[in-house]
Amino acid sequence: MEILSAFLDHVSRERRLADNTVEAYGHDLRSFFAFLDDHLGEPVAIKAFRHLHASDIRAFLAKRRREGLSDTSVARVLSAIKTFFHWLDDHHGIDNPEIAFLKGPKRQSRLPRPVSVAAARDMIETAEATAEEPWVAARDAAVLTLLYGAGLRISEALGLHGGMVPAPERLRIVGKGGKIRLVPLIPAVRSAINEYARLCPYRLTGETPLFYGVRGKRLQPAIMQRGVQVLRGALGLPETATPHALRHAFATHLLSAGADLRAIQTLLGHASLSTTQVYTGVDSERLRAVHAGAHPRG
């Protein structure tokens, strides 16, 4: 539908939502429109959205749940629908007060699952020791060190360009929604990047990626994720030991060492402090576990 294309263009260009979010919105809304075609007995037109009832949308959500969607996914679908209706109201004057009656399933807040300091160190050291090519070993160690030592997302680390070598003391990162932040690089991170750059067989310039795959193309997240899966097996780590868990570890270990929550928010590039505050829950959980294990009445 033309109206869907216009909406997706809006959330991508004007609201600057992440590409994955825009793609998910498109998938969910195409499914919603297909349901309405069948539910209403005719192709859905833009004016029809003004007259939809909350029960119509609940019927669609119930169908998606029967298809196996989790509470989290159903909440995401409802978020896409609500965002679409708000856009219809703002840009086309199509108001539907029934939308206000829709509430998604309650989602249990899940605490991030960081890896321990020892596990993070072991992952980096094992990555260096297991790769067949020395430059690949240095590459994997540099990527993992960026995640743990600078708190980068895997997409941010792999999006870096080759012009940043030798590694600077501060890194300019463009994160989610185009949000820019400056991340300091500690000596261990800079050393890992510089060692990889020294061994890398490919050209590194401002026009090339920093991290290459073995075929000379930009290194893809799936390659690192598979590599971390191998590391988990070798080290006996749980499935929660993912590349993103190293970013979580960066935050929780800083918090444990007394870092200010606002500073951690800035380093991680969180738009809201409430997003960063989940790490206080992680740290509290850790402290409770230590207390329970050490206290005589634990």
Protein Blocks (a to p, Z undefined) as FASTA:
>chain_A
ZZlmmmmmmmmmmnopafklmmmmmmmmmmmmmmmmmmnopacdfklmmmpcfklmmmmm
mmmmmnopafklmmmmmmmmmmmmmmmmmmnopacfklmmpccddddddddddddfklmm
mmmmmmmmmpmblklmmmmmmmmmmmmmnopafklmmmpcfklpccdfbdcdddehhiac
dddddfklmmmmmmmmmmpmbdcdfkbcfbdcfkopacdfklmmmmmmmmmmmnopafkl
cfklmmmmmmmmmmmnopafklmmmmnopabfklmmmmmmmmmmmmmmmmmmmpmkZZ
